[in-house]
Each structure stands twice: as structure tokens, then as C-alpha cells.
Amino acid sequence: MIVVALISILSVGATLSVGHRDRQANSDVAILRDTLANLRSEAVLSGRQAVLALGPDRLARAEIGPDGLQLGTPQRLRSTLTVTSGTGTTRDGDWTLIHLLPDRRSSSFELLLDGPGGMWLCLADGWQDLTCEAQS
């Protein structure tokens, strides 16, 4: 009886620990997905291009004006973000710029998020929502 109780307690603790680690890994993916979805909606509703700036460990809303790139407040990520390819993206220093158009199109890109919960590969084809898969 005691052995069964101990095994039950240990298995619940292990499950909670793994669940917490997965949530940490997914938080940067969720931030990226939500930010892209919000900016896409904003571009469609406003009829104007929206821009997302991606840095090595942060992302920010951006605008390109007569004085160049104007960044909003950057949001730090726990993961290192590496843009591995892109079509329709532009660069400004350390920032890769993702352009979201009013007709729901965007830059297509592929990136890696490498953080405490592992590595994630995220893809955007320019038409669909961002898809991300955990890498082993």
C-alpha cells in the first residue's frame, strides 16, 4: 500500500514538472503566434501594412517612416530566435522585419526558437497562420 502511494505521488510530481517545462517552451511560441495574429488583424482592419521586428532574443512592433525604422517597446523572449530564411522580409541592423499586408498576405519566413524547453521550428508561408513544431 505504501509503495503504491509513493509511486502515485512521484508520478504526479513528474507529470507536473514536465508540464511546467513544456509551458515555458511554449510561451515564446505563443507570444510569437499571438503577436503575428494581432498585427495581421490590425493590418486588415486598418487597411495599412503592419510590421513585426524580430531580434535575436526579442520582438517588437515596428513602423517604417520617413525617419527610418521606429520600434515599439521590445518584448524579451526566453529563447534565442534565429530567422533561417525569408521571402519578403527585410533587415535593419539586428532586426528582421516581417511585413503584414491588408490583404492578409505577409512575408514568408522560417525561424528557430531555442530556449529552456527545447528547440522549435516555426514556418509562415505568407498566407496561412504561423505553424510551429518542437524539434527533437
C-alpha positions in Angstrom: 0.0 0.0 0.0 2.7 2.4 1.0 4.7 1.6 -2.2 1.7 2.3 -4.4 1.1 5.6 -2.6 4.7 6.7 -3.1 4.7 5.7 -6.8 1.5 7.7 -7.3 3.0 10.8 -5.6 6.2 10.6 -7.6 4.3 10.1 -10.9 2.1 13.2 -10.2 5.2 15.3 -9.4 7.0 14.2 -12.6 3.9 15.0 -14.7 3.7 18.5 -13.1 7.4 19.1 -13.7 7.2 18.1 -17.4 4.0 20.1 -17.9 5.7 23.2 -16.4 8.8 22.8 -18.7 6.5 22.5 -21.7 4.6 25.6 -20.8 7.9 27.6 -20.6 8.9 26.3 -24.0 5.5 27.1 -25.5 5.3 30.6 -24.0 7.7 32.1 -26.6 5.9 30.3 -29.4 2.5 31.6 -28.1 3.9 35.1 -27.8 5.1 35.0 -31.4 1.9 33.4 -32.7 -0.4 35.9 -30.9 1.7 38.9 -31.9 1.6 37.9 -35.6 -2.1 37.2 -35.4 -2.8 40.6 -33.8 -0.7 42.5 -36.3 -2.3 40.7 -39.2 -5.7 41.6 -37.9 -4.6 45.2 -37.4 -3.3 45.4 -41.0 -6.6 44.0 -42.4 -8.8 46.3 -40.3 -6.7 49.5 -40.8 -6.0 48.9 -44.5 -2.3 49.6 -43.8 0.8 47.5 -43.6 1.9 46.3 -40.2 5.5 45.3 -39.4 6.9 42.9 -36.8 10.6 43.2 -36.0 12.4 40.1 -34.8 15.7 40.3 -32.9 17.9 37.6 -31.5 16.0 37.5 -28.2 13.1 39.9 -28.6 10.4 41.0 -30.9 8.7 44.4 -31.3 6.0 46.1 -33.3 7.6 48.5 -35.8 6.8 51.2 -38.3 8.8 52.3 -41.2 8.5 56.1 -41.7 10.5 58.9 -43.3 13.0 58.8 -40.4 13.5 55.0 -40.9 12.6 52.2 -38.5 10.6 53.2 -35.4 10.4 50.3 -32.9 7.7 49.9 -30.2 8.7 48.5 -26.8 10.6 45.3 -27.4 9.3 42.1 -25.7 12.0 39.9 -24.4 11.9 36.2 -25.2 13.4 33.4 -23.2 14.5 31.7 -26.4 17.2 32.7 -28.9 15.4 33.5 -32.2 17.1 32.8 -35.5 15.5 33.6 -38.8 16.8 30.9 -41.1 15.1 32.0 -44.4 12.6 34.5 -45.6 10.9 36.0 -48.7 9.7 39.5 -48.5 11.5 40.1 -45.2 13.9 43.0 -44.8 16.7 43.7 -42.4 17.6 46.7 -40.3 20.6 46.1 -38.2 19.9 43.1 -35.9 16.2 43.1 -36.7 14.5 41.0 -39.3 11.3 42.8 -40.4 8.1 40.8 -41.2 5.7 42.7 -43.4 1.9 42.0 -42.9 -0.3 43.4 -45.6 -4.0 44.4 -45.5 -5.0 41.6 -47.9 -3.8 39.0 -45.2 -0.5 38.2 -47.0 2.8 38.5 -45.2 6.5 37.9 -45.6 7.2 34.2 -45.7 9.8 33.0 -43.2 11.3 30.2 -41.2 12.8 30.6 -37.8 14.2 28.6 -34.9 13.4 29.3 -31.3 15.9 27.7 -29.0 15.2 28.0 -25.3 14.9 26.4 -21.9 12.2 23.9 -23.1 13.9 22.9 -26.3 14.0 23.9 -29.9 11.0 24.9 -32.1 10.9 25.3 -35.8 8.3 27.9 -36.9 7.1 28.5 -40.5 4.9 31.1 -42.2 4.2 30.7 -45.9 2.9 34.2 -46.4 -0.8 33.2 -46.4 -1.6 30.9 -43.5 -1.1 31.4 -39.8 2.3 30.6 -38.2 2.9 26.9 -37.6 5.5 25.6 -35.1 6.8 22.2 -34.2 9.0 21.0 -31.4 12.3 19.7 -32.7 14.0 16.7 -31.1 
